[in-house]
Amino acid sequence: MAQYSTIVTGHGHFATGMQSALELLAGPQATIQFIDFEDGMSEDTLGVRLAAAVADAPTLIFTDLVGGTPYKEAAKLAFAHRNVAVVAGCNLASLLETVFGNYDSLPDYANALVAITQRSAQVLDLSLDEDTGTDDLEDGI
C-alpha cells in the first residue's frame, strides 16, 4: 500500500478508470482517492473537491495531462500547500509499481512515478527473433 496519500484525477473517467484497473490488479487502495473531472463540472468544483481530499499529510496528486484543468487545479494546491506534489502524464504501470514501494520523501515518490513511466513505455517489436525463429508471445497479466 502506498505510504503517501495519493489523489488520481483527470478528464472524463480517467480517475475511476485507473481505479478500476488498479483494484483489479492490486485490490482496493486505502491511501488513494480517485476524482474525475466530468463533463459539465466547473474548474472551481474540481478545485474544491481536490482541496477537500488533500490531507495534512504529504499528498501526491497524479493527473492525466500537463496543462489541463485537473493539472492546473492541482498546481494551485501545490502552491498553497508545500506538502503537495503534482505529477502528470504517468500510466497505470507506474501507479501500480509505486503502490508497493517505499520512498524516503514525497519528491522521491513523484520522481519514481515519472521514471517508471519512462521505463514502461515502449513500441511493440513485431520482428521475428532470427536466432530461434519463433514469435511466441507469453501470456500477459
LOSE-225638 format. One record per residue: residue in three letters; y, x, z of N, C-alpha, C in turn. Coordinates in steps of 0.2 Angstrom, whole numbers, plus 5000, padded with zeros to 4 digits. Example, Ala and Ser with C-alpha at 12.3 -4.5 7.8 and 13.67 -1.06 7.14 Angstrom:
+--------+------+------+------+------+------+------+------+------+------+
: residu :  n.y :  n.x :  n.z : ca.y : ca.x : ca.z :  c.y :  c.x :  c.z :
+--------+------+------+------+------+------+------+------+------+------+
:    ALA : 4972 : 5066 : 5039 : 4978 : 5062 : 5039 : 4984 : 5066 : 5039 :
:    SER : 4989 : 5064 : 5035 : 4995 : 5068 : 5036 : 5000 : 5064 : 5039 :
+--------+------+------+------+------+------+------+------+------+------+
***
This chain:
+--------+------+------+------+------+------+------+------+------+------+
: residu :  n.y :  n.x :  n.z : ca.y : ca.x : ca.z :  c.y :  c.x :  c.z :
+--------+------+------+------+------+------+------+------+------+------+
:    MET : 4994 : 5004 : 5000 : 5000 : 5000 : 5000 : 5006 : 5004 : 5000 :
:    ALA : 5011 : 5003 : 4996 : 5017 : 5007 : 4995 : 5021 : 5007 : 5002 :
:    GLN : 5023 : 5013 : 5004 : 5026 : 5014 : 5010 : 5034 : 5012 : 5010 :
:    TYR : 5037 : 5011 : 5005 : 5044 : 5009 : 5004 : 5044 : 5002 : 5002 :
:    SER : 5049 : 4998 : 5004 : 5050 : 4991 : 5002 : 5052 : 4992 : 4994 :
:    THR : 5049 : 4988 : 4990 : 5050 : 4988 : 4983 : 5051 : 4981 : 4981 :
:    ILE : 5056 : 4981 : 4976 : 5058 : 4974 : 4973 : 5057 : 4975 : 4965 :
:    VAL : 5053 : 4971 : 4962 : 5052 : 4972 : 4955 : 5056 : 4966 : 4952 :
:    THR : 5061 : 4967 : 4947 : 5065 : 4962 : 4944 : 5066 : 4964 : 4937 :
:    GLY : 5067 : 4958 : 4933 : 5068 : 4959 : 4926 : 5069 : 4953 : 4922 :
:    HIS : 5070 : 4953 : 4916 : 5072 : 4947 : 4912 : 5065 : 4943 : 4911 :
:    GLY : 5067 : 4936 : 4911 : 5061 : 4931 : 4910 : 5056 : 4932 : 4915 :
:    HIS : 5050 : 4932 : 4914 : 5045 : 4933 : 4919 : 5042 : 4940 : 4920 :
:    PHE : 5046 : 4945 : 4918 : 5044 : 4951 : 4919 : 5041 : 4953 : 4926 :
:    ALA : 5045 : 4951 : 4931 : 5043 : 4952 : 4938 : 5037 : 4949 : 4940 :
:    THR : 5036 : 4943 : 4939 : 5030 : 4939 : 4940 : 5024 : 4941 : 4936 :
:    GLY : 5026 : 4943 : 4930 : 5020 : 4946 : 4925 : 5018 : 4952 : 4928 :
:    MET : 5022 : 4957 : 4931 : 5020 : 4963 : 4934 : 5016 : 4961 : 4940 :
:    GLN : 5018 : 4956 : 4944 : 5015 : 4954 : 4950 : 5007 : 4952 : 4948 :
:    SER : 5007 : 4948 : 4943 : 5000 : 4945 : 4941 : 4996 : 4951 : 4940 :
:    ALA : 4998 : 4956 : 4935 : 4994 : 4961 : 4933 : 4992 : 4966 : 4939 :
:    LEU : 4997 : 4968 : 4943 : 4996 : 4972 : 4949 : 4991 : 4969 : 4954 :
:    GLU : 4992 : 4963 : 4955 : 4987 : 4959 : 4960 : 4980 : 4959 : 4957 :
:    LEU : 4979 : 4958 : 4951 : 4973 : 4959 : 4948 : 4970 : 4965 : 4949 :
:    LEU : 4974 : 4971 : 4948 : 4971 : 4977 : 4949 : 4970 : 4980 : 4956 :
:    ALA : 4975 : 4978 : 4960 : 4976 : 4981 : 4967 : 4976 : 4976 : 4972 :
:    GLY : 4976 : 4970 : 4971 : 4977 : 4965 : 4976 : 4984 : 4964 : 4978 :
:    PRO : 4985 : 4959 : 4982 : 4992 : 4957 : 4984 : 4995 : 4963 : 4988 :
:    GLN : 5002 : 4964 : 4987 : 5005 : 4970 : 4990 : 5011 : 4967 : 4994 :
:    ALA : 5010 : 4968 : 5001 : 5015 : 4965 : 5006 : 5021 : 4969 : 5005 :
:    THR : 5022 : 4975 : 5003 : 5028 : 4978 : 5003 : 5032 : 4977 : 4996 :
:    ILE : 5030 : 4973 : 4992 : 5033 : 4972 : 4985 : 5035 : 4965 : 4984 :
:    GLN : 5041 : 4964 : 4982 : 5044 : 4957 : 4981 : 5045 : 4957 : 4973 :
:    PHE : 5044 : 4951 : 4970 : 5045 : 4950 : 4963 : 5050 : 4945 : 4962 :
:    ILE : 5056 : 4947 : 4959 : 5061 : 4942 : 4957 : 5063 : 4942 : 4950 :
:    ASP : 5061 : 4936 : 4947 : 5063 : 4935 : 4940 : 5070 : 4934 : 4939 :
:    PHE : 5073 : 4936 : 4933 : 5080 : 4934 : 4931 : 5078 : 4929 : 4925 :
:    GLU : 5078 : 4922 : 4927 : 5076 : 4917 : 4922 : 5081 : 4915 : 4918 :
:    ASP : 5079 : 4912 : 4912 : 5084 : 4908 : 4908 : 5088 : 4903 : 4912 :
:    GLY : 5095 : 4904 : 4911 : 5099 : 4899 : 4914 : 5102 : 4902 : 4921 :
:    MET : 5099 : 4907 : 4924 : 5101 : 4909 : 4930 : 5107 : 4914 : 4929 :
:    SER : 5112 : 4913 : 4934 : 5118 : 4917 : 4933 : 5117 : 4924 : 4936 :
:    GLU : 5121 : 4929 : 4934 : 5121 : 4936 : 4937 : 5122 : 4935 : 4945 :
:    ASP : 5127 : 4931 : 4947 : 5128 : 4930 : 4954 : 5122 : 4928 : 4958 :
:    THR : 5118 : 4923 : 4955 : 5112 : 4920 : 4958 : 5107 : 4926 : 4959 :
:    LEU : 5106 : 4930 : 4953 : 5102 : 4935 : 4954 : 5104 : 4940 : 4959 :
:    GLY : 5110 : 4942 : 4959 : 5113 : 4947 : 4964 : 5112 : 4944 : 4971 :
:    VAL : 5113 : 4938 : 4973 : 5112 : 4935 : 4979 : 5104 : 4936 : 4981 :
:    ARG : 5100 : 4934 : 4976 : 5093 : 4934 : 4978 : 5090 : 4941 : 4979 :
:    LEU : 5093 : 4946 : 4975 : 5091 : 4953 : 4976 : 5094 : 4956 : 4983 :
:    ALA : 5100 : 4954 : 4985 : 5103 : 4956 : 4991 : 5099 : 4953 : 4997 :
:    ALA : 5097 : 4947 : 4996 : 5093 : 4944 : 5002 : 5086 : 4948 : 5003 :
:    ALA : 5084 : 4950 : 4997 : 5077 : 4954 : 4998 : 5078 : 4961 : 5000 :
:    VAL : 5084 : 4964 : 5000 : 5085 : 4971 : 5002 : 5084 : 4971 : 5010 :
:    ALA : 5080 : 4975 : 5012 : 5079 : 4975 : 5020 : 5084 : 4981 : 5022 :
:    ASP : 5084 : 4982 : 5029 : 5087 : 4988 : 5032 : 5084 : 4994 : 5030 :
:    ALA : 5077 : 4994 : 5029 : 5073 : 5000 : 5027 : 5075 : 5002 : 5020 :
:    PRO : 5073 : 5008 : 5019 : 5074 : 5011 : 5012 : 5070 : 5006 : 5007 :
:    THR : 5074 : 5004 : 5001 : 5071 : 5000 : 4996 : 5072 : 5002 : 4989 :
:    LEU : 5067 : 5002 : 4985 : 5067 : 5004 : 4978 : 5067 : 4997 : 4974 :
:    ILE : 5072 : 4997 : 4970 : 5072 : 4991 : 4965 : 5070 : 4994 : 4958 :
:    PHE : 5065 : 4991 : 4956 : 5062 : 4993 : 4949 : 5064 : 4987 : 4944 :
:    THR : 5067 : 4989 : 4939 : 5070 : 4985 : 4934 : 5067 : 4986 : 4927 :
:    ASP : 5067 : 4981 : 4923 : 5064 : 4982 : 4916 : 5068 : 4986 : 4911 :
:    LEU : 5075 : 4985 : 4911 : 5079 : 4989 : 4906 : 5085 : 4992 : 4909 :
:    VAL : 5087 : 4998 : 4907 : 5093 : 5001 : 4909 : 5099 : 4997 : 4906 :
:    GLY : 5104 : 4995 : 4910 : 5110 : 4992 : 4907 : 5109 : 4984 : 4907 :
:    GLY : 5103 : 4981 : 4908 : 5103 : 4974 : 4908 : 5105 : 4971 : 4914 :
:    THR : 5106 : 4965 : 4915 : 5108 : 4961 : 4921 : 5105 : 4963 : 4927 :
:    PRO : 5098 : 4963 : 4927 : 5094 : 4965 : 4933 : 5096 : 4972 : 4935 :
:    TYR : 5097 : 4976 : 4931 : 5099 : 4983 : 4932 : 5106 : 4984 : 4935 :
:    LYS : 5110 : 4980 : 4932 : 5117 : 4980 : 4934 : 5118 : 4977 : 4941 :
:    GLU : 5114 : 4972 : 4943 : 5114 : 4969 : 4949 : 5111 : 4974 : 4955 :
:    ALA : 5106 : 4977 : 4953 : 5103 : 4982 : 4957 : 5107 : 4988 : 4958 :
:    ALA : 5111 : 4990 : 4953 : 5115 : 4996 : 4954 : 5121 : 4994 : 4959 :
:    LYS : 5123 : 4988 : 4959 : 5128 : 4986 : 4963 : 5126 : 4986 : 4971 :
:    LEU : 5120 : 4984 : 4972 : 5117 : 4985 : 4978 : 5116 : 4992 : 4980 :
:    ALA : 5114 : 4997 : 4976 : 5113 : 5004 : 4977 : 5120 : 5007 : 4979 :
:    PHE : 5125 : 5005 : 4976 : 5132 : 5007 : 4978 : 5134 : 5005 : 4985 :
:    ALA : 5132 : 4999 : 4986 : 5134 : 4996 : 4993 : 5129 : 4998 : 4999 :
:    HIS : 5123 : 5000 : 4997 : 5118 : 5002 : 5002 : 5115 : 5009 : 5000 :
:    ARG : 5116 : 5014 : 5004 : 5114 : 5021 : 5002 : 5106 : 5021 : 5003 :
:    ASN : 5103 : 5016 : 5006 : 5096 : 5016 : 5007 : 5092 : 5012 : 5001 :
:    VAL : 5096 : 5011 : 4995 : 5093 : 5008 : 4990 : 5093 : 5012 : 4984 :
:    ALA : 5087 : 5013 : 4980 : 5087 : 5017 : 4974 : 5085 : 5012 : 4969 :
:    VAL : 5087 : 5014 : 4962 : 5085 : 5009 : 4957 : 5082 : 5013 : 4951 :
:    VAL : 5077 : 5011 : 4949 : 5073 : 5014 : 4943 : 5072 : 5009 : 4938 :
:    ALA : 5073 : 5011 : 4931 : 5072 : 5006 : 4926 : 5067 : 5009 : 4921 :
:    GLY : 5064 : 5004 : 4917 : 5060 : 5006 : 4911 : 5053 : 5009 : 4913 :
:    CYS : 5051 : 5008 : 4919 : 5044 : 5010 : 4920 : 5039 : 5005 : 4918 :
:    ASN : 5033 : 5007 : 4919 : 5027 : 5002 : 4917 : 5022 : 5001 : 4923 :
:    LEU : 5018 : 4997 : 4921 : 5013 : 4995 : 4926 : 5009 : 5001 : 4929 :
:    ALA : 5007 : 5005 : 4924 : 5003 : 5011 : 4927 : 5007 : 5015 : 4932 :
:    SER : 5013 : 5016 : 4931 : 5017 : 5019 : 4937 : 5018 : 5015 : 4943 :
:    LEU : 5019 : 5009 : 4943 : 5019 : 5005 : 4949 : 5012 : 5005 : 4952 :
:    LEU : 5007 : 5004 : 4948 : 5000 : 5004 : 4951 : 4999 : 5011 : 4955 :
:    GLU : 5000 : 5016 : 4952 : 4999 : 5023 : 4955 : 5003 : 5024 : 4961 :
:    THR : 5009 : 5022 : 4961 : 5013 : 5023 : 4967 : 5012 : 5019 : 4972 :
:    VAL : 5008 : 5013 : 4971 : 5006 : 5009 : 4977 : 5002 : 5013 : 4981 :
:    PHE : 4998 : 5017 : 4979 : 4993 : 5021 : 4983 : 4995 : 5028 : 4985 :
:    GLY : 5002 : 5030 : 4983 : 5004 : 5036 : 4985 : 5008 : 5036 : 4992 :
:    ASN : 5009 : 5042 : 4994 : 5014 : 5043 : 5000 : 5019 : 5048 : 4998 :
:    TYR : 5025 : 5046 : 4999 : 5031 : 5050 : 4997 : 5035 : 5052 : 5003 :
:    ASP : 5038 : 5058 : 5002 : 5042 : 5061 : 5008 : 5049 : 5057 : 5008 :
:    SER : 5051 : 5054 : 5003 : 5058 : 5051 : 5003 : 5058 : 5046 : 4998 :
:    LEU : 5063 : 5042 : 4998 : 5065 : 5036 : 4993 : 5066 : 5040 : 4986 :
:    PRO : 5070 : 5045 : 4986 : 5071 : 5048 : 4979 : 5064 : 5051 : 4976 :
:    ASP : 5060 : 5054 : 4981 : 5053 : 5056 : 4978 : 5049 : 5050 : 4975 :
:    TYR : 5049 : 5045 : 4978 : 5046 : 5039 : 4976 : 5049 : 5037 : 4969 :
:    ALA : 5055 : 5036 : 4969 : 5059 : 5034 : 4962 : 5057 : 5039 : 4957 :
:    ASN : 5057 : 5046 : 4958 : 5056 : 5051 : 4953 : 5048 : 5051 : 4951 :
:    ALA : 5044 : 5049 : 4956 : 5037 : 5048 : 4954 : 5036 : 5042 : 4949 :
:    LEU : 5039 : 5037 : 4950 : 5038 : 5031 : 4945 : 5040 : 5034 : 4938 :
:    VAL : 5045 : 5037 : 4938 : 5048 : 5040 : 4931 : 5043 : 5045 : 4928 :
:    ALA : 5040 : 5049 : 4932 : 5036 : 5055 : 4930 : 5029 : 5052 : 4928 :
:    ILE : 5027 : 5047 : 4931 : 5020 : 5044 : 4930 : 5021 : 5040 : 4923 :
:    THR : 5027 : 5036 : 4922 : 5028 : 5033 : 4916 : 5028 : 5037 : 4910 :
:    GLN : 5031 : 5043 : 4911 : 5031 : 5048 : 4906 : 5024 : 5051 : 4904 :
:    ARG : 5020 : 5052 : 4909 : 5013 : 5054 : 4908 : 5009 : 5049 : 4905 :
:    SER : 5010 : 5042 : 4906 : 5005 : 5037 : 4904 : 5007 : 5034 : 4898 :
:    ALA : 5013 : 5035 : 4895 : 5015 : 5033 : 4888 : 5012 : 5037 : 4883 :
:    GLN : 5008 : 5034 : 4878 : 5005 : 5038 : 4873 : 5004 : 5034 : 4867 :
:    VAL : 5003 : 5037 : 4861 : 5001 : 5034 : 4855 : 4994 : 5034 : 4854 :
:    LEU : 4990 : 5029 : 4852 : 4983 : 5029 : 4851 : 4982 : 5034 : 4845 :
:    ASP : 4977 : 5038 : 4846 : 4975 : 5043 : 4841 : 4969 : 5040 : 4838 :
:    LEU : 4969 : 5038 : 4832 : 4963 : 5035 : 4828 : 4959 : 5040 : 4824 :
:    SER : 4961 : 5046 : 4824 : 4957 : 5051 : 4821 : 4950 : 5052 : 4824 :
:    LEU : 4945 : 5053 : 4820 : 4938 : 5054 : 4822 : 4938 : 5061 : 4825 :
:    ASP : 4934 : 5062 : 4830 : 4933 : 5068 : 4833 : 4928 : 5072 : 4829 :
:    GLU : 4930 : 5077 : 4825 : 4926 : 5080 : 4820 : 4921 : 5084 : 4823 :
:    ASP : 4921 : 5087 : 4829 : 4916 : 5090 : 4832 : 4910 : 5086 : 4833 :
:    THR : 4910 : 5080 : 4835 : 4905 : 5076 : 4837 : 4903 : 5070 : 4832 :
:    GLY : 4908 : 5069 : 4828 : 4908 : 5064 : 4823 : 4907 : 5057 : 4826 :
:    THR : 4910 : 5056 : 4832 : 4910 : 5050 : 4835 : 4917 : 5047 : 4836 :
:    ASP : 4917 : 5040 : 4836 : 4923 : 5037 : 4838 : 4922 : 5032 : 4843 :
:    ASP : 4917 : 5033 : 4847 : 4915 : 5028 : 4853 : 4921 : 5028 : 4858 :
:    LEU : 4923 : 5022 : 4859 : 4928 : 5020 : 4864 : 4924 : 5018 : 4871 :
:    GLU : 4926 : 5021 : 4876 : 4924 : 5019 : 4883 : 4927 : 5012 : 4885 :
:    ASP : 4923 : 5009 : 4889 : 4926 : 5003 : 4892 : 4932 : 5004 : 4896 :
:    GLY : 4937 : 5000 : 4896 : 4943 : 5001 : 4900 : 4943 : 4998 : 4906 :
:    ILE : 4948 : 4997 : 4910 : 4949 : 4994 : 4916 : 4947 : 4986 : 4916 :
+--------+------+------+------+------+------+------+------+------+------+
***
